[in-house]
Amino acid sequence: MDGTAERLLTPPEVARLFGVDPRTVTRWAREGRLSSTRTPSGQHRYREGEVLALRG
């Protein structure tokens, strides 16, 4: 790895940053407030840079 790959966060990690329930993070993604990617097993992951930018 060359160090340029952005870290992906799980819904509970994002929820902890915002002080909300992980289901809220999933709802934000569904509403388009936060984009997500899926792992091969179908789990949602969120780009750390986008999460931190949303957090302000």
TORVO-374946 format. One record per residue (C-alpha): x, y, z; chain; residue in three letters. Coordinates in steps of 0.5 Angstrom, whole numbers, plus 500, padded with zeros to 3 digits. Layout:
// residues N
+-----+-----+-----+----+-----+
:   x :   y :   z : ch :  aa :
+-----+-----+-----+----+-----+
:   X :   Y :   Z :  A : Ala :
...
+-----+-----+-----+----+-----+
END
This chain:
// residues 56
+-----+-----+-----+----+-----+
:   x :   y :   z : ch :  aa :
+-----+-----+-----+----+-----+
: 500 : 500 : 500 :  A : Met :
: 503 : 507 : 498 :  A : Asp :
: 499 : 511 : 504 :  A : Gly :
: 494 : 514 : 499 :  A : Thr :
: 488 : 510 : 500 :  A : Ala :
: 483 : 513 : 505 :  A : Glu :
: 481 : 510 : 511 :  A : Arg :
: 474 : 507 : 511 :  A : Leu :
: 470 : 508 : 517 :  A : Leu :
: 464 : 503 : 520 :  A : Thr :
: 457 : 506 : 522 :  A : Pro :
: 459 : 505 : 529 :  A : Pro :
: 465 : 509 : 528 :  A : Glu :
: 462 : 515 : 524 :  A : Val :
: 456 : 515 : 530 :  A : Ala :
: 461 : 516 : 535 :  A : Arg :
: 464 : 522 : 532 :  A : Leu :
: 458 : 525 : 531 :  A : Phe :
: 455 : 522 : 538 :  A : Gly :
: 449 : 519 : 534 :  A : Val :
: 446 : 512 : 534 :  A : Asp :
: 449 : 508 : 528 :  A : Pro :
: 442 : 507 : 525 :  A : Arg :
: 442 : 515 : 524 :  A : Thr :
: 449 : 514 : 520 :  A : Val :
: 445 : 509 : 515 :  A : Thr :
: 439 : 514 : 515 :  A : Arg :
: 444 : 520 : 513 :  A : Trp :
: 447 : 515 : 507 :  A : Ala :
: 440 : 514 : 505 :  A : Arg :
: 438 : 521 : 505 :  A : Glu :
: 444 : 523 : 501 :  A : Gly :
: 448 : 527 : 506 :  A : Arg :
: 453 : 522 : 506 :  A : Leu :
: 456 : 517 : 501 :  A : Ser :
: 458 : 510 : 502 :  A : Ser :
: 461 : 504 : 499 :  A : Thr :
: 460 : 497 : 500 :  A : Arg :
: 465 : 492 : 502 :  A : Thr :
: 465 : 485 : 498 :  A : Pro :
: 460 : 482 : 504 :  A : Ser :
: 455 : 488 : 503 :  A : Gly :
: 457 : 492 : 509 :  A : Gln :
: 457 : 500 : 509 :  A : His :
: 463 : 504 : 509 :  A : Arg :
: 464 : 511 : 510 :  A : Tyr :
: 470 : 515 : 507 :  A : Arg :
: 474 : 518 : 513 :  A : Glu :
: 475 : 525 : 509 :  A : Gly :
: 468 : 526 : 507 :  A : Glu :
: 466 : 524 : 514 :  A : Val :
: 471 : 529 : 517 :  A : Leu :
: 469 : 535 : 512 :  A : Ala :
: 461 : 534 : 514 :  A : Leu :
: 463 : 534 : 522 :  A : Arg :
: 466 : 541 : 520 :  A : Gly :
+-----+-----+-----+----+-----+
END
